[in-house]
Amino acid sequence: MENFIITLAYLFLGMALRLTRRLPDDFSNSLNLFVIYVSLPALVLLKVPGMRLGRELLLVAILPWVMMAFGAVAVFLMSRINRWNSQVTGCLLLMACLGNTSFLGIPMVRAFFGEHGVSFAIIYDQLGSFLGLATYGSLVLAIYGKESKTAPGLHEILMKIITFPPFIALILVFCLKFMPPLPQVAHQVLSSLGATLVPVVMIAVGYQLRLRLEPGTLGPLASGLFLKLVAAPAFALLMVRLLGMGGEPARVAVFEAGMPPMVSAGALAILANLSPRLTAALVGAGIFLSFLTLPVLYRLINLILSVS
């Protein structure tokens, strides 16, 4: 609980900095770039090498893809029932299927599970959410975002994947797995850089947080948030329970399945003109509500799944 309160304090600090109007509008973008190019790669190099390959680690990498499929089917069904237009459907296919498993997920995993849970969150994010955004997300943009012409081709998708700094760090870890361990000074440098992730990320999230609710978006907004924050983690929890898994990797994976809509997916949806106001509301309201739903989800995980 102490780590959760500290994480909230960083969020409120970011909101307070925005209210001062002393910093540039793109201040949060600079913080996000620092996380992408420094904090996350350092954390990958620090945490992933000590992981042991096993059945539950495979689940961590596969579960986000199952969640994407579950979300897509649910959105299609709700779209047919509610007769949503293509913009709303495309928006929800992105926002209700891709979670904020990196910028919000890693700090939340650290707050609730401690340092030992971060490595599993990284695998969930890099082999699941990030690759899902680059592939599944691009497919949604290609189908529903025709007016914006922002959907990348196959070459651009591959270039985004292989040039993404945390993903490069992940590949480097696997390539150097059989090399001698890093010297102590390198470990200390990576540890200090990785420690910047939580404060920098949460300040950036607080600084850019907006909550704009409009009557025309209320139905799709409620449906998308219910699907992402309630139905998706409930389905993940049920699936993991039926498979008889209950160790730390499975618990972290279910927790990540309950993260709110992805900020990066929201930016792409807005650029593609996929119901921009609904997208902004999903991101803002999702982050706010997740601070209520995630503690409940954590308790349910501990109650239903055993720790091995």
C-alpha positions, 0 to 999 in steps of 0.5 A: 500500500505504501508503494501505491500511495507513492505512485499516486503522489507522483501522479498528483505532482504531474497534475500540479505541474500542469496547473502551474502553467510554467512548463511547455505543453510538450513537457510530458512528451519529453518525459515519455521519450526519456522513459522509452530511450533510457528507463525502460531499456535499463530496466529490461537489461536489469530484470530480464536476464535473471528470469527462468524460462518455463510454462508460466513465462510462456503464459505471460507472453501469450495472455496479452494476445488472448486478451486482444482476441477476446476484446476484439470479439466482444467489441464486434458483438457490442457494435452489432447490438448497439449499431455503432458507426465504423469510427466508434468500432475502430476506436474501441477495437484499439482502446478496449483491446490494448492496455497501458501495460508499460507506462502505467502497468510497470509502475503499478506492478512494482507498487503491488507486487514489488521488484520481483514482479517487474520482469514479468510485466516487461515480458507481457508488455514487450512480447504482447502489448507492444507487438500487438500495437505494431501488428494488430493495431496497424491492421485496425488502422488500415481497415478503419482509419482510411481517411487519415492514411496513417496506417503503416505498411509491413516494412514500417511495422517491422522497422518500428519493432526492431528500432524500438529501444526497449525491444532492442534491449530485450533482444540483446538480453537473449543474445547475451544470455550465455555471456558472463554477468555484468560487472557491479558498476554496470549493474549499479548504473542500470539500477539507478536508471531503471529506478527513474521509470516510476516517478518520470512515467507517473509525473508524465501521465499526471501532466497530460491527463485530461478527462472530457466526458460528452453525452454522445460518447457515454454509451461506448465509453462505459462499454469500452471501460467495462470491457477493459477494466472489468470483463478482460481481467475477469476472463484472464483470471478465469482462464488462468484458474482453469489452467491451474496456474497460480504462481507470480508470473500468472498473477502479474499477467492477470493484473496487467490484463486489467490495465486501462486503455493504452495511451499510445493506441489512443494517440494513433486512434486520434491521428486516424480520426477514430472518434477522437473525443471518445478516445480521449475520454477512454484514456483519461477516465480509464486511468482515473478508474484504474486506481479504483479497479486495480486494488480490487483486482489485486485482492481478487488475484490473491484470493483466487490464485495461489502463490507457488 
